[in-house]
Amino acid sequence: MQMKLDKMLEEKEKEIKTYESWRFKANPVPAECLVPLLNSLDKDRDHRIQTFKEFNATKNKMKVFSFVERDNEREKSLDLLRQK
């Protein structure tokens, strides 16, 4: 019985020593984290702003259909009549 107990204690001590000798080792930081992304984000934002400005400029140059102008004029004249 004593031999069995001693053997069990030795196994436990070995197990404890293996746990104590184990060291945590972190994975290396990915290279993508070290690359500055702010410049690319700024470029993308500037590109979106530029394309939006160009779109608005072309939209403003487009000719409005005549019936839209006619409807707008009708609304203005009706508003003037209602005010009187």
Sequence and secondary structure as in RCSB ss.txt:
>XXXX:A:sequence
MQMKLDKMLEEKEKEIKTYESWRFKANPVPAECLVPLLNSLDKDRDHRIQTFKEFNATKNKMKVFSFVERDNERE
KSLDLLRQK
>XXXX:A:secstr
 HHHHHHHHHHHHHHHHHHHH         GGGTS  HHHHHHHHHHHHHHHHHHHHHHHHS   HHHHHHHHHH
HHHHHHHH 
